[in-house]
C-alpha cells in the first residue's frame, strides 16, 4: 500500500512534468519547390510532398523555395520564396463545416483560396501579419509582408 505522503509526492511530480504537445495534422503538402523547412516542437524538418503539416507548425521557405498546402476543409494556401508563416490554429468539423483557421505571416507572400470554413461563417479564416489582421470573407486573396513598413494586400 502506498502511503498518503508518497501519493502526494507522486501527484506533484506528475503535475510538474511537461505535457507533450500532440498537434493534429491539418493540411497536406501538395506542391513543393526548392528548400522548405517545417519547425515542429522546436525540431527542423525538411518538407516533403504528401507530408502532413500540423497545427502550430512554422513553415520557412528559402530564396528558391515555395509550398502549396491543402487544408482539411479544402482551403488552399501557397507561400512563395523567403516566406515565414505559422499555422496558429485550425479546427474543422466535416459535418457542420464549423471551425476556424488562423495563419500568421511574418514575412514573404501568401496566397489563399478559402475552402468550406468561410461558406457558413465568413471571417472564420484569419491571416495575421505584423501590421494587420485580415478576416477572410471572400474566396481568394494574396498578401505580401516585407521587413519594411510597406504591406500589400490584393483581392
MDTraj code that builds the backbone (N, CA, C; nanometers):
import mdtraj as md
import numpy as np

residues = "UNK UNK UNK UNK UNK UNK UNK UNK UNK UNK UNK UNK UNK UNK UNK UNK UNK UNK UNK UNK UNK UNK UNK UNK UNK UNK UNK UNK UNK UNK UNK UNK UNK UNK UNK UNK UNK UNK UNK UNK UNK UNK UNK UNK UNK UNK UNK UNK UNK UNK UNK UNK UNK UNK UNK UNK UNK UNK UNK UNK UNK UNK UNK UNK UNK UNK UNK UNK UNK UNK UNK UNK UNK UNK UNK UNK UNK UNK UNK UNK UNK UNK UNK UNK UNK UNK UNK UNK UNK UNK UNK UNK UNK UNK UNK UNK UNK UNK UNK UNK UNK UNK UNK UNK UNK UNK UNK UNK UNK UNK UNK UNK UNK UNK UNK UNK UNK UNK UNK UNK UNK UNK UNK UNK UNK UNK UNK UNK UNK UNK UNK UNK UNK UNK UNK UNK UNK UNK UNK UNK UNK UNK UNK UNK UNK UNK UNK UNK UNK UNK UNK UNK UNK UNK UNK".split()
xyz = np.array([
    [0.0843, -0.1182, 0.0000],
    [0.0000, 0.0000, 0.0000],
    [0.0883, 0.1239, 0.0000],
    [0.0447, 0.2224, -0.0760],
    [0.1213, 0.3467, -0.0857],
    [0.0682, 0.4444, 0.0183],
    [0.1622, 0.5031, 0.0915],
    [0.1225, 0.5973, 0.1958],
    [0.0687, 0.7264, 0.1333],
    [-0.0122, 0.8013, 0.2074],
    [-0.0650, 0.9284, 0.1554],
    [0.0462, 1.0264, 0.1172],
    [0.1568, 1.0259, 0.1911],
    [0.2677, 1.1167, 0.1598],
    [0.3293, 1.0809, 0.0243],
    [0.3449, 0.9494, -0.0031],
    [0.4002, 0.9069, -0.1320],
    [0.3041, 0.9404, -0.2458],
    [0.1739, 0.9245, -0.2219],
    [0.0746, 0.9597, -0.3235],
    [0.0826, 1.1084, -0.3573],
    [0.0978, 1.1899, -0.2520],
    [0.1080, 1.3338, -0.2725],
    [0.2330, 1.3677, -0.3527],
    [0.3460, 1.3076, -0.3173],
    [0.4711, 1.3329, -0.3903],
    [0.4589, 1.2901, -0.5364],
    [0.4011, 1.1727, -0.5597],
    [0.3835, 1.1241, -0.6963],
    [0.2925, 1.2174, -0.7757],
    [0.1865, 1.2650, -0.7127],
    [0.0947, 1.3581, -0.7791],
    [0.1651, 1.4876, -0.8165],
    [0.2484, 1.5390, -0.7264],
    [0.3214, 1.6625, -0.7543],
    [0.4213, 1.6438, -0.8681],
    [0.4892, 1.5305, -0.8710],
    [0.5846, 1.5028, -0.9783],
    [0.5126, 1.4941, -1.1121],
    [0.4008, 1.4228, -1.1162],
    [0.3253, 1.4106, -1.2411],
    [0.2696, 1.5446, -1.2864],
    [0.2251, 1.6266, -1.1923],
    [0.1703, 1.7576, -1.2274],
    [0.2786, 1.8504, -1.2809],
    [0.4016, 1.8345, -1.2332],
    [0.5112, 1.9209, -1.2765],
    [0.5748, 1.8743, -1.4071],
    [0.5448, 1.7541, -1.4506],
    [0.6020, 1.7018, -1.5744],
    [0.5405, 1.7740, -1.6931],
    [0.6243, 1.8262, -1.7851],
    [0.5683, 1.8957, -1.9006],
    [0.4824, 1.8020, -1.9850],
    [0.3741, 1.8562, -2.0342],
    [0.2850, 1.7801, -2.1198],
    [0.3342, 1.7929, -2.2633],
    [0.3497, 1.6799, -2.3308],
    [0.3916, 1.6829, -2.4700],
    [0.2770, 1.7328, -2.5559],
    [0.3110, 1.8171, -2.6536],
    [0.2051, 1.8651, -2.7417],
    [0.1888, 1.7676, -2.8571],
    [0.0680, 1.7283, -2.8798],
    [0.0367, 1.6394, -2.9907],
    [-0.0554, 1.7141, -3.0852],
    [0.0029, 1.8094, -3.1575],
    [-0.0759, 1.8881, -3.2519],
    [-0.1257, 1.7969, -3.3625],
    [-0.2475, 1.8200, -3.4015],
    [-0.3115, 1.7384, -3.5041],
    [-0.2651, 1.7792, -3.6434],
    [-0.2535, 1.6825, -3.7348],
    [-0.2282, 1.7182, -3.8742],
    [-0.3511, 1.7900, -3.9306],
    [-0.3269, 1.8988, -4.0055],
    [-0.4382, 1.9810, -4.0540],
    [-0.4342, 2.0065, -4.2044],
    [-0.3204, 1.9792, -4.2672],
    [-0.3060, 2.0073, -4.4104],
    [-0.2048, 1.9112, -4.4708],
    [-0.2069, 1.9039, -4.6037],
    [-0.1145, 1.8181, -4.6775],
    [-0.0350, 1.9039, -4.7747],
    [0.0947, 1.8764, -4.7848],
    [0.1782, 1.9478, -4.8815],
    [0.1478, 1.8913, -5.0197],
    [0.0927, 1.9766, -5.1069],
    [0.0537, 1.9346, -5.2416],
    [0.1534, 1.9793, -5.3476],
    [0.2200, 2.0926, -5.3258],
    [0.3245, 2.1388, -5.4178],
    [0.4437, 2.1830, -5.3354],
    [0.5612, 2.1632, -5.3915],
    [0.6836, 2.1944, -5.3192],
    [0.7940, 2.2221, -5.4192],
    [0.8669, 2.3297, -5.3960],
    [0.9781, 2.3644, -5.4829],
    [1.0907, 2.4213, -5.3979],
    [1.2136, 2.3846, -5.4276],
    [1.3275, 2.4380, -5.3538],
    [1.3319, 2.3887, -5.2107],
    [1.3953, 2.4685, -5.1265],
    [1.4153, 2.4310, -4.9865],
    [1.3060, 2.4907, -4.8986],
    [1.2351, 2.4026, -4.8291],
    [1.1297, 2.4442, -4.7367],
    [1.1487, 2.3657, -4.6075],
    [1.1452, 2.4373, -4.4959],
    [1.1657, 2.3761, -4.3649],
    [1.0397, 2.3902, -4.2807],
    [1.0060, 2.2839, -4.2097],
    [0.8991, 2.2874, -4.1103],
    [0.9645, 2.2870, -3.9732],
    [0.9180, 2.3724, -3.8855],
    [0.9629, 2.3711, -3.7465],
    [0.8466, 2.3159, -3.6649],
    [0.8678, 2.2002, -3.6057],
    [0.7636, 2.1334, -3.5270],
    [0.8203, 2.1008, -3.3897],
    [0.7602, 2.1561, -3.2870],
    [0.8055, 2.1326, -3.1491],
    [0.9544, 2.1594, -3.1343],
    [1.0034, 2.2657, -3.2004],
    [1.1431, 2.3049, -3.1896],
    [1.2383, 2.2277, -3.2780],
    [1.1894, 2.1307, -3.3530],
    [1.2736, 2.0480, -3.4396],
    [1.2551, 2.0894, -3.5855],
    [1.3666, 2.1004, -3.6596],
    [1.3618, 2.1344, -3.8020],
    [1.3442, 2.0089, -3.8855],
    [1.2465, 2.0127, -3.9769],
    [1.2202, 1.9009, -4.0668],
    [1.2204, 1.9524, -4.2096],
    [1.2795, 1.8775, -4.3010],
    [1.2700, 1.9123, -4.4423],
    [1.1309, 1.8750, -4.4913],
    [1.0653, 1.9689, -4.5583],
    [0.9307, 1.9429, -4.6095],
    [0.9374, 1.8454, -4.7256],
    [0.8330, 1.7624, -4.7399],
    [0.8259, 1.6637, -4.8482],
    [0.6842, 1.6609, -4.9045],
    [0.6750, 1.6359, -5.0337],
    [0.5437, 1.6233, -5.0975],
    [0.4611, 1.5159, -5.0274],
    [0.3350, 1.5444, -5.0046],
    [0.2464, 1.4485, -4.9404],
    [0.2537, 1.4480, -4.7887],
    [0.3509, 1.5175, -4.7326],
    [0.3673, 1.5220, -4.5875],
    [0.2510, 1.5982, -4.5243],
    [0.2078, 1.5528, -4.4074],
    [0.1039, 1.6222, -4.3328],
    [0.1683, 1.7321, -4.2495],
    [0.1053, 1.8478, -4.2496],
    [0.1506, 1.9623, -4.1722],
    [0.0577, 1.9736, -4.0521],
    [0.1153, 2.0035, -3.9369],
    [0.0396, 2.0041, -3.8124],
    [0.0062, 2.1454, -3.7681],
    [-0.1004, 2.1554, -3.6888],
    [-0.1315, 2.2816, -3.6239],
    [-0.0106, 2.3198, -3.5397],
    [0.0236, 2.4469, -3.5380],
    [0.1374, 2.5030, -3.4652],
    [0.2696, 2.4877, -3.5393],
    [0.2723, 2.4231, -3.6557],
    [0.3962, 2.4167, -3.7341],
    [0.4312, 2.5551, -3.7872],
    [0.5602, 2.5789, -3.7987],
    [0.6122, 2.7011, -3.8608],
    [0.6738, 2.6577, -3.9930],
    [0.6448, 2.7302, -4.0998],
    [0.6932, 2.6960, -4.2334],
    [0.7849, 2.8071, -4.2813],
    [0.9048, 2.7688, -4.3251],
    [1.0032, 2.8661, -4.3726],
    [1.0485, 2.8246, -4.5115],
    [1.0268, 2.9131, -4.6086],
    [1.0733, 2.8864, -4.7445],
    [1.2020, 2.9643, -4.7677],
    [1.2949, 2.9040, -4.8407],
    [1.4215, 2.9701, -4.8716],
    [1.4020, 3.0627, -4.9913],
    [1.5107, 3.1241, -5.0361],
    [1.5053, 3.2146, -5.1514],
    [1.4584, 3.1421, -5.2773],
    [1.4784, 3.0101, -5.2833],
    [1.4347, 2.9331, -5.4010],
    [1.3154, 2.8426, -5.3684],
    [1.2541, 2.8634, -5.2523],
    [1.1503, 2.7709, -5.2072],
    [1.0092, 2.8247, -5.2194],
    [0.9157, 2.7326, -5.2350],
    [0.7726, 2.7646, -5.2299],
    [0.6982, 2.6385, -5.1884],
    [0.5776, 2.6581, -5.1364],
    [0.4998, 2.5452, -5.0872],
    [0.3513, 2.5704, -5.1113],
    [0.2788, 2.4639, -5.1390],
    [0.1339, 2.4707, -5.1530],
    [0.0700, 2.3701, -5.0600],
    [-0.0248, 2.4160, -4.9800],
    [-0.0913, 2.3318, -4.8805],
    [-0.2391, 2.3180, -4.9129],
    [-0.2926, 2.2000, -4.8876],
    [-0.4364, 2.1761, -4.8968],
    [-0.4843, 2.1394, -4.7566],
    [-0.5658, 2.2281, -4.6978],
    [-0.6177, 2.2043, -4.5636],
    [-0.7357, 2.1080, -4.5689],
    [-0.7703, 2.0540, -4.4548],
    [-0.8758, 1.9534, -4.4461],
    [-1.0141, 2.0065, -4.4830],
    [-1.0314, 2.1388, -4.4881],
    [-1.1595, 2.1973, -4.5309],
    [-1.1548, 2.2401, -4.6780],
    [-1.0504, 2.2002, -4.7479],
    [-1.0262, 2.2342, -4.8886],
    [-0.9741, 2.3755, -4.9104],
    [-0.9334, 2.4456, -4.8050],
    [-0.8643, 2.5732, -4.8216],
    [-0.7271, 2.5447, -4.8811],
    [-0.6879, 2.6286, -4.9764],
    [-0.5564, 2.6157, -5.0398],
    [-0.4724, 2.7368, -5.0027],
    [-0.3505, 2.7109, -4.9565],
    [-0.2578, 2.8166, -4.9179],
    [-0.1263, 2.7925, -4.9892],
    [-0.0723, 2.8985, -5.0495],
    [0.0586, 2.8908, -5.1144],
    [0.1477, 2.9990, -5.0560],
    [0.2723, 2.9636, -5.0271],
    [0.3709, 3.0594, -4.9777],
    [0.4870, 3.0621, -5.0754],
    [0.5306, 3.1827, -5.1103],
    [0.6385, 3.1994, -5.2063],
    [0.7752, 3.2000, -5.1402],
    [0.8787, 3.2361, -5.2176],
    [1.0156, 3.2391, -5.1657],
    [1.0310, 3.3356, -5.0480],
    [1.1252, 3.3029, -4.9617],
    [1.1583, 3.3861, -4.8450],
    [1.0359, 3.4179, -4.7593],
    [0.9532, 3.3195, -4.7361],
    [0.8328, 3.3385, -4.6548],
    [0.8448, 3.2630, -4.5233],
    [0.7850, 3.3198, -4.4213],
    [0.7768, 3.2551, -4.2908],
    [0.6332, 3.2662, -4.2430],
    [0.5709, 3.1510, -4.2189],
    [0.4340, 3.1527, -4.1692],
    [0.4154, 3.0445, -4.0649],
    [0.3163, 3.0665, -3.9798],
    [0.2838, 2.9713, -3.8733],
    [0.1366, 2.9362, -3.8808],
    [0.1071, 2.8093, -3.8596],
    [-0.0314, 2.7630, -3.8548],
    [-0.0762, 2.7713, -3.7093],
    [-0.1242, 2.8888, -3.6711],
    [-0.1538, 2.9153, -3.5311],
    [-0.2717, 2.8342, -3.4786],
    [-0.3742, 2.8156, -3.5626],
    [-0.4930, 2.7460, -3.5140],
    [-0.5717, 2.6921, -3.6328],
    [-0.6215, 2.5696, -3.6204],
    [-0.7099, 2.5134, -3.7219],
    [-0.8030, 2.4138, -3.6557],
    [-0.9306, 2.4299, -3.6849],
    [-1.0288, 2.3294, -3.6446],
    [-1.1345, 2.3249, -3.7539],
    [-1.1875, 2.2054, -3.7783],
    [-1.2870, 2.1897, -3.8836],
    [-1.3715, 2.0672, -3.8548],
    [-1.5026, 2.0857, -3.8601],
    [-1.5967, 1.9763, -3.8439],
    [-1.6483, 1.9379, -3.9820],
    [-1.6236, 1.8134, -4.0228],
    [-1.6634, 1.7665, -4.1559],
    [-1.8134, 1.7766, -4.1813],
    [-1.8928, 1.7635, -4.0769],
    [-2.0381, 1.7615, -4.0945],
    [-2.0963, 1.9029, -4.0973],
    [-2.0652, 1.9827, -3.9961],
    [-2.1235, 2.1173, -3.9871],
    [-2.0432, 2.2223, -4.0629],
    [-1.9189, 2.1887, -4.0984],
    [-1.8245, 2.2816, -4.1624],
    [-1.7903, 2.3985, -4.0707],
    [-1.8101, 2.3799, -3.9423],
    [-1.7759, 2.4822, -3.8444],
    [-1.6284, 2.4695, -3.8087],
    [-1.5683, 2.5796, -3.7691],
    [-1.4292, 2.5786, -3.7274],
    [-1.3634, 2.7106, -3.7581],
    [-1.2309, 2.7097, -3.7581],
    [-1.1575, 2.8310, -3.7903],
    [-1.0159, 2.7976, -3.8350],
    [-0.9558, 2.8929, -3.9032],
    [-0.8175, 2.8832, -3.9490],
    [-0.7517, 3.0159, -3.9185],
    [-0.6375, 3.0094, -3.8533],
    [-0.5622, 3.1286, -3.8169],
    [-0.4178, 3.1064, -3.8607],
    [-0.3736, 3.1852, -3.9587],
    [-0.2379, 3.1748, -4.0120],
    [-0.1644, 3.3046, -3.9815],
    [-0.0418, 3.2940, -3.9323],
    [0.0415, 3.4116, -3.9070],
    [0.1497, 3.4177, -4.0137],
    [0.1602, 3.5323, -4.0812],
    [0.2620, 3.5526, -4.1843],
    [0.3588, 3.6579, -4.1322],
    [0.4824, 3.6165, -4.1055],
    [0.5829, 3.7095, -4.0549],
    [0.6550, 3.7810, -4.1677],
    [0.6723, 3.7104, -4.2799],
    [0.7470, 3.7660, -4.3917],
    [0.7122, 3.6878, -4.5175],
    [0.7192, 3.7546, -4.6329],
    [0.7014, 3.6859, -4.7596],
    [0.5634, 3.7030, -4.8181],
    [0.5270, 3.6082, -4.9050],
    [0.3986, 3.6161, -4.9747],
    [0.3133, 3.4940, -4.9425],
    [0.1841, 3.5175, -4.9374],
    [0.0892, 3.4108, -4.9129],
    [-0.0318, 3.4352, -5.0026],
    [-0.0751, 3.3311, -5.0711],
    [-0.1989, 3.3354, -5.1487],
    [-0.2921, 3.2304, -5.0917],
    [-0.4215, 3.2626, -5.0907],
    [-0.5178, 3.1706, -5.0310],
    [-0.6445, 3.1641, -5.1148],
    [-0.6959, 3.0430, -5.1288],
    [-0.8304, 3.0204, -5.1806],
    [-0.9060, 2.9526, -5.0671],
    [-1.0022, 3.0252, -5.0114],
    [-1.0730, 2.9761, -4.8933],
    [-1.1607, 2.8568, -4.9277],
    [-1.1706, 2.7648, -4.8332],
    [-1.2494, 2.6434, -4.8505],
    [-1.3833, 2.6509, -4.7796],
    [-1.4221, 2.5403, -4.7202],
    [-1.5553, 2.5250, -4.6613],
    [-1.5779, 2.6097, -4.5364],
    [-1.4702, 2.6485, -4.4674],
    [-1.4867, 2.7258, -4.3444],
    [-1.5607, 2.8569, -4.3670],
    [-1.5332, 2.9268, -4.4766],
    [-1.5968, 3.0570, -4.4981],
    [-1.7351, 3.0462, -4.5618],
    [-1.7733, 2.9274, -4.6071],
    [-1.9069, 2.9110, -4.6666],
    [-2.0169, 2.9422, -4.5657],
    [-2.0034, 2.8910, -4.4450],
    [-2.1053, 2.9106, -4.3415],
    [-2.0748, 3.0282, -4.2501],
    [-1.9486, 3.0602, -4.2367],
    [-1.9107, 3.1626, -4.1397],
    [-1.8017, 3.2524, -4.1961],
    [-1.8383, 3.3528, -4.2742],
    [-1.7365, 3.4454, -4.3232],
    [-1.6593, 3.5041, -4.2050],
    [-1.5310, 3.5138, -4.2175],
    [-1.4481, 3.5625, -4.1085],
    [-1.3898, 3.4513, -4.0237],
    [-1.4243, 3.3258, -4.0520],
    [-1.3697, 3.2129, -3.9758],
    [-1.2226, 3.1914, -4.0075],
    [-1.1769, 3.2479, -4.1188],
    [-1.0367, 3.2366, -4.1588],
    [-0.9708, 3.3723, -4.1374],
    [-0.8589, 3.3713, -4.0649],
    [-0.7857, 3.4951, -4.0380],
    [-0.6394, 3.4779, -4.0773],
    [-0.5839, 3.5845, -4.1324],
    [-0.4416, 3.5900, -4.1633],
    [-0.3852, 3.7075, -4.0848],
    [-0.2876, 3.6785, -4.0020],
    [-0.2262, 3.7820, -3.9178],
    [-0.0891, 3.8173, -3.9729],
    [-0.0630, 3.9466, -3.9834],
    [0.0690, 3.9956, -4.0228],
    [0.1180, 4.0850, -3.9093],
    [0.2442, 4.1272, -3.9131],
    [0.2901, 4.2188, -3.8087],
    [0.2128, 4.3512, -3.8065],
    [0.1489, 4.3880, -3.9192],
    [0.0811, 4.5172, -3.9281],
    [-0.0709, 4.5095, -3.9244],
    [-0.1299, 4.3921, -3.9510],
    [-0.2759, 4.3851, -3.9625],
    [-0.3262, 4.2432, -3.9399],
    [-0.4562, 4.2339, -3.9126],
    [-0.5260, 4.1050, -3.9078],
    [-0.6322, 4.1090, -4.0169],
    [-0.6258, 4.0133, -4.1083],
    [-0.7204, 4.0069, -4.2186],
    [-0.8234, 3.8994, -4.1890],
    [-0.9502, 3.9361, -4.1891],
    [-1.0581, 3.8386, -4.1741],
    [-1.1080, 3.8062, -4.3142],
    [-1.0932, 3.6817, -4.3544],
    [-1.1251, 3.6409, -4.4908],
    [-1.2756, 3.6198, -4.5027],
    [-1.3381, 3.6958, -4.5924],
    [-1.4820, 3.6839, -4.6154],
    [-1.5108, 3.6391, -4.7578],
    [-1.4146, 3.6554, -4.8448],
    [-1.4308, 3.6150, -4.9839],
    [-1.3669, 3.4805, -5.0080],
    [-1.3298, 3.4569, -5.1312],
    [-1.2774, 3.3251, -5.1627],
    [-1.1284, 3.3226, -5.1884],
    [-1.0720, 3.4270, -5.2499],
    [-0.9283, 3.4215, -5.2742],
    [-0.8639, 3.5584, -5.2604],
    [-0.7387, 3.5561, -5.2141],
    [-0.6625, 3.6794, -5.1984],
    [-0.5152, 3.6450, -5.1844],
    [-0.4319, 3.7495, -5.1896],
    [-0.2877, 3.7364, -5.1685],
    [-0.2435, 3.8468, -5.0744],
    [-0.1386, 3.8193, -4.9994],
    [-0.0815, 3.9195, -4.9109],
    [0.0703, 3.9092, -4.9191],
    [0.1357, 4.0249, -4.9153],
    [0.2822, 4.0296, -4.9160],
    [0.3257, 4.1059, -4.7923],
    [0.4140, 4.0457, -4.7157],
    [0.4653, 4.1075, -4.5945],
    [0.6162, 4.1176, -4.6094],
    [0.6682, 4.2386, -4.5939],
    [0.8132, 4.2561, -4.6037],
    [0.8654, 4.3098, -4.4717],
    [0.9962, 4.3105, -4.4585],
    [1.0573, 4.3606, -4.3359],
    [1.0448, 4.5116, -4.3243],
    [1.0165, 4.5785, -4.4371],
    [0.9965, 4.7227, -4.4321],
    [0.8555, 4.7501, -4.3819],
    [0.8172, 4.8754, -4.3777],
    [0.6839, 4.9107, -4.3303],
    [0.5772, 4.8978, -4.4382],
    [0.6162, 4.8673, -4.5624],
    [0.5195, 4.8539, -4.6711],
    [0.4531, 4.7176, -4.6663],
    [0.3212, 4.7144, -4.6738],
    [0.2438, 4.5903, -4.6764],
    [0.1480, 4.5975, -4.7941],
    [0.1344, 4.4907, -4.8696],
    [0.0453, 4.4868, -4.9853],
    [-0.0590, 4.3787, -4.9648],
    [-0.1843, 4.4120, -4.9959],
    [-0.2919, 4.3135, -4.9954],
    [-0.3642, 4.3262, -5.1278],
    [-0.3880, 4.2149, -5.1932],
    [-0.4595, 4.2169, -5.3212],
    [-0.5744, 4.1183, -5.3156],
    [-0.6860, 4.1550, -5.3778],
    [-0.8005, 4.0633, -5.3861],
    [-0.8031, 3.9981, -5.5212],
])
top = md.Topology()
chain = top.add_chain()
for i, resn in enumerate(residues, 1):
    res = top.add_residue(resn, chain, resSeq=i)
    for name in ("N", "CA", "C"):
        top.add_atom(name, md.element.get_by_symbol(name[0]), res)
traj = md.Trajectory(xyz[None], top)
